[in-house]
Amino acid sequence: MNKEKCGIIMKRKDGSEIVNYNDDSFPAYIHDGYIYQNCTWERVPHYHDDIEFISAYSGDMGFSVDGVNITLKEGETLFVNSDRIHWSFTQKTSVTRYFIAVLHPSIICSTPAVEEKAVKPVITDKSVPFIHFKAEDYDAAAIQHIIRDLCRDRDASEFTITKAFFELWDIVMHRFTDAYRVHINHIEDGDSHNAKLKTMMSYIDAHYNDQLTLKDICQAGGVSQSLCNQIFKRLTEKSPIEYLLQFRSRKVADLLETGSMSMAEIAEITGFSGASYMAETFKKFYKMSPRDYRKSAGKKTIKKEI
């Protein structure tokens, strides 16, 4: 794991997330995490081939998967299927703690038969973008305990993780075989819109420091302005331009934490027309000025070093 990149969502050229695995040689990210209002990983739409389990154990939090918002209460777990656009958000001012396990399906594809009969039918099922294990459900405690034990075992071996993943997958498969599916009212051409959003997100990720316009974003997705706005609003709760400005602001935050460039230099390389406009926009998302954010980040670094 690259500790310097914790909290930073890195992406490939196709827009999918590069998961910061605990060990580069084994595709698993297991972490005892937290979220609070305006942190850099809140409300950031992303997707990856890996499947994700997130289990709240202190406080409640929100989660959005393919445009559907879920309240994840203390003691509840969410399974997010492969390649689904998702993001987390806070619903209160307090910090929420959670266990998270992001695991690549290849870990449990022990044979071609297992992959074809037990794994692919789940990860390719577009009708089930997520499964919400509510606190009162018969399998909620079991699934949280598995994830909790993984997160608390800092020296978990590849075998231990694989064994736990099979146990988690067995629970997920029972939800499928029991027809305990998530029923969502998709808009017409919903999966097509999902793909178009990924294309437009990828375009913004690659060109955020250019002087992009709404027209540029629409052309990248091959959609009209009205449909572009509709897709972004449904799946990210932001307009295309709001998404662009938030993306730029996240880049500003990264630079404030890791470098000593001037505000003018940061504004120039992140696509803002000037330092004052950058500061105004940044404050909308992080509730503080870039200068105050840099001071805050510096204090956090000092505490870590101590």
C-alpha positions in Angstrom: 0.0 0.0 0.0 1.2 3.5 -0.8 0.3 5.4 2.4 0.9 8.8 0.7 -2.0 8.0 -1.6 -4.5 7.0 1.2 -7.7 9.1 0.7 -6.7 9.9 -2.9 -8.8 8.2 -5.6 -6.4 7.4 -8.5 -7.8 6.5 -11.9 -6.7 4.7 -15.1 -7.0 6.2 -18.6 -10.5 4.5 -18.9 -11.6 6.3 -15.8 -11.8 3.2 -13.5 -10.2 3.5 -10.1 -6.7 2.1 -9.4 -7.4 0.5 -6.0 -4.6 1.1 -3.5 -4.2 -2.5 -2.4 -2.5 -3.3 0.9 0.0 -5.4 -1.0 0.7 -4.7 -4.7 1.1 -8.4 -5.3 -2.3 -9.3 -4.0 -5.6 -7.5 -5.1 -7.2 -6.7 -1.7 -7.7 -3.4 0.1 -8.8 -4.0 3.7 -9.1 -1.1 6.0 -10.6 0.3 9.2 -11.8 3.6 7.8 -13.7 6.7 8.6 -15.6 9.5 6.8 -16.5 13.0 7.8 -18.0 16.0 6.1 -15.9 17.6 3.3 -13.1 15.0 3.5 -11.4 14.5 0.1 -13.0 11.0 -0.4 -16.5 12.1 0.3 -19.0 12.4 -2.6 -16.4 11.3 -5.3 -18.1 9.1 -7.9 -15.8 6.2 -9.0 -16.0 2.6 -10.1 -13.7 -0.5 -10.4 -13.6 -4.1 -11.4 -13.3 -5.1 -7.7 -16.3 -5.8 -5.6 -16.7 -3.8 -2.3 -18.0 -4.5 1.2 -18.4 -1.6 3.5 -19.7 -2.1 7.0 -20.6 0.8 9.4 -19.8 0.1 13.0 -19.9 3.6 14.6 -22.5 6.1 13.3 -24.5 6.2 10.1 -23.4 7.1 6.6 -24.8 7.5 3.2 -23.9 5.6 0.0 -24.9 6.0 -3.6 -24.8 3.2 -6.1 -25.8 3.8 -9.7 -27.9 6.8 -8.6 -29.7 5.0 -5.7 -29.0 6.5 -2.3 -28.8 4.1 0.7 -28.5 5.0 4.4 -26.0 2.6 6.0 -26.8 2.4 9.7 -24.6 1.2 12.4 -24.3 -2.6 12.2 -25.2 -2.7 8.5 -23.2 -3.7 5.5 -23.3 -2.9 1.8 -22.1 -5.1 -1.0 -21.3 -3.1 -4.1 -21.1 -5.1 -7.3 -18.3 -4.9 -9.8 -18.1 -1.9 -12.2 -20.9 0.1 -10.5 -20.6 3.9 -10.1 -20.6 4.6 -6.3 -19.6 7.1 -3.7 -20.0 7.7 0.0 -21.2 10.7 1.9 -21.9 11.8 5.5 -25.4 12.5 6.8 -24.3 14.1 10.1 -21.5 16.3 11.3 -19.9 13.5 13.4 -17.3 11.1 12.1 -18.5 7.6 11.0 -16.3 4.6 11.3 -16.5 1.6 9.0 -14.8 -1.6 7.9 -14.1 -1.8 4.2 -12.9 -4.7 2.0 -12.3 -4.1 -1.7 -11.5 -7.4 -3.3 -10.9 -8.4 -6.9 -13.1 -11.3 -8.0 -10.0 -13.1 -9.4 -9.1 -14.1 -5.8 -11.9 -16.6 -5.6 -11.8 -17.7 -9.3 -9.9 -20.9 -8.2 -11.0 -22.9 -11.3 -12.7 -22.0 -14.6 -15.8 -23.8 -13.3 -16.0 -21.7 -10.2 -15.5 -18.5 -12.2 -18.2 -19.5 -14.7 -20.8 -20.9 -12.3 -20.3 -18.9 -9.1 -18.5 -15.6 -9.8 -19.5 -14.4 -13.2 -23.3 -14.8 -12.7 -23.0 -12.3 -9.9 -20.6 -9.7 -11.1 -22.2 -9.5 -14.5 -25.8 -9.2 -13.2 -26.6 -5.6 -14.0 -29.9 -5.9 -12.1 -28.1 -6.2 -8.8 -25.7 -3.2 -8.4 -25.7 -3.6 -4.6 -27.1 -5.7 -1.7 -28.0 -3.9 1.5 -27.5 -6.1 4.6 -29.8 -4.4 7.2 -29.2 -4.9 10.9 -32.3 -7.1 11.4 -31.4 -9.4 8.5 -30.5 -13.0 9.3 -27.0 -12.7 7.8 -26.1 -9.1 8.7 -24.1 -10.0 11.8 -22.2 -12.8 10.1 -21.1 -10.7 7.2 -20.0 -7.8 9.5 -18.0 -10.2 11.7 -16.1 -11.6 8.8 -15.1 -8.1 7.5 -14.4 -6.9 11.1 -12.0 -9.8 11.7 -10.2 -9.2 8.5 -9.7 -5.5 9.3 -8.5 -6.2 12.8 -6.0 -8.8 11.6 -3.2 -6.5 10.4 -1.0 -9.5 9.4 -3.8 -11.4 7.5 -2.2 -13.7 5.0 -3.3 -14.1 1.4 -4.8 -17.5 2.4 -6.8 -15.9 5.3 -8.1 -13.2 3.0 -9.0 -15.7 0.4 -10.8 -17.9 2.9 -12.8 -15.0 4.2 -13.7 -13.9 0.7 -15.1 -17.3 0.0 -17.2 -17.0 3.2 -18.4 -13.6 2.1 -19.2 -14.8 -1.4 -21.2 -17.7 0.0 -23.4 -15.2 1.8 -23.8 -13.0 -1.3 -24.7 -16.0 -3.4 -27.4 -17.1 -1.0 -29.0 -13.6 -1.5 -29.1 -14.4 -5.2 -30.4 -17.9 -4.9 -33.1 -16.8 -2.4 -34.2 -14.2 -4.9 -33.4 -11.5 -2.3 -32.6 -9.0 -5.0 -32.5 -5.3 -5.1 -35.3 -4.0 -7.3 -34.6 -0.6 -8.7 -36.7 1.5 -11.1 -34.1 2.2 -13.8 -34.8 5.0 -16.2 -34.9 3.9 -19.9 -31.5 3.1 -21.3 -30.1 3.2 -17.7 -27.1 1.0 -18.4 -26.3 3.0 -21.5 -26.4 6.2 -19.5 -24.0 4.6 -17.0 -21.5 3.9 -19.8 -21.9 7.4 -21.1 -21.3 8.9 -17.7 -18.1 6.9 -17.4 -16.9 8.2 -20.7 -17.6 11.8 -19.7 -16.0 11.3 -16.3 -12.9 9.9 -17.9 -12.8 12.9 -20.3 -13.0 15.3 -17.4 -10.3 13.4 -15.5 -8.0 13.7 -18.5 -8.7 17.3 -19.4 -9.7 19.0 -16.1 -6.8 21.5 -16.4 -8.0 22.7 -19.8 -10.6 25.4 -20.2 -13.5 22.9 -20.6 -17.0 23.9 -21.4 -20.3 22.0 -21.1 -20.3 21.5 -24.9 -16.9 19.8 -24.6 -18.2 17.4 -22.0 -21.4 16.6 -24.0 -19.4 15.9 -27.2 -17.2 13.5 -25.2 -20.2 11.5 -24.2 -22.1 11.9 -27.5 -25.1 13.4 -25.8 -27.1 16.6 -25.9 -26.7 19.1 -23.1 -30.1 18.3 -21.6 -29.3 14.5 -21.5 -25.8 15.3 -20.2 -27.2 17.2 -17.3 -29.8 14.5 -16.6 -27.2 11.7 -16.5 -24.9 13.6 -14.2 -27.7 14.7 -11.9 -29.1 11.2 -11.5 -25.8 9.4 -11.0 -23.7 12.0 -9.2 -26.2 14.5 -7.9 -24.1 17.2 -9.5 -24.3 19.1 -12.8 -21.4 18.4 -15.3 -19.7 21.7 -14.4 -20.1 21.0 -10.6 -18.5 17.7 -11.1 -15.6 19.4 -13.0 -15.1 22.0 -10.3 -15.2 19.4 -7.5 -12.6 17.4 -9.4 -10.4 20.4 -9.8 -10.8 21.2 -6.1 -9.7 17.7 -5.2 -6.6 18.2 -7.2 -6.0 21.5 -5.4 -6.4 19.7 -2.1 -3.8 17.0 -3.1 -1.3 19.7 -4.1 -1.9 21.7 -0.9 -1.2 18.5 1.2 1.9 17.3 -0.8 3.6 20.4 -2.1 4.7 24.0 -1.4 3.6 25.7 -4.7 2.0 29.1 -4.6 -1.7 29.6 -4.9 -1.3 31.1 -8.4 0.8 28.1 -9.5 -1.8 25.6 -8.2 -4.6 27.5 -9.9 -2.8 27.5 -13.2 -2.1 23.7 -13.3 -5.6 22.8 -12.0 -7.5 24.6 -14.7 -8.7 27.6 -12.7 -8.6 31.1 -14.3 -7.0 32.6 -11.2 -6.2 32.1 -7.5 -9.2 34.1 -6.3 -11.6 32.0 -8.3 -9.9 28.9 -7.2 -10.2 29.9 -3.5 -13.9 30.8 -4.0 -14.7 27.4 -5.6 -12.5 25.4 -3.2 -14.4 26.9 -0.2 -17.7 25.7 -1.6 -16.6 22.1 -1.4 -14.2 22.1 1.7 -15.8 24.9 3.8 -12.4 26.6 4.2 -10.0 28.6 2.1 -7.0 26.8 0.4 -4.6 28.6 2.8 -6.5 27.3 5.9 -6.7 23.8 4.3 -2.9 23.8 3.9 -2.4 24.9 7.5 -4.8 22.1 8.6 -3.0 19.5 6.5 0.3 20.6 8.0 -0.9 20.1 11.5 -2.1 16.6 10.7 1.3 15.8 9.2 3.1 17.0 12.4 0.8 14.9 14.6 1.5 11.8 12.4 5.3 12.4 12.7 5.0 12.8 16.5 
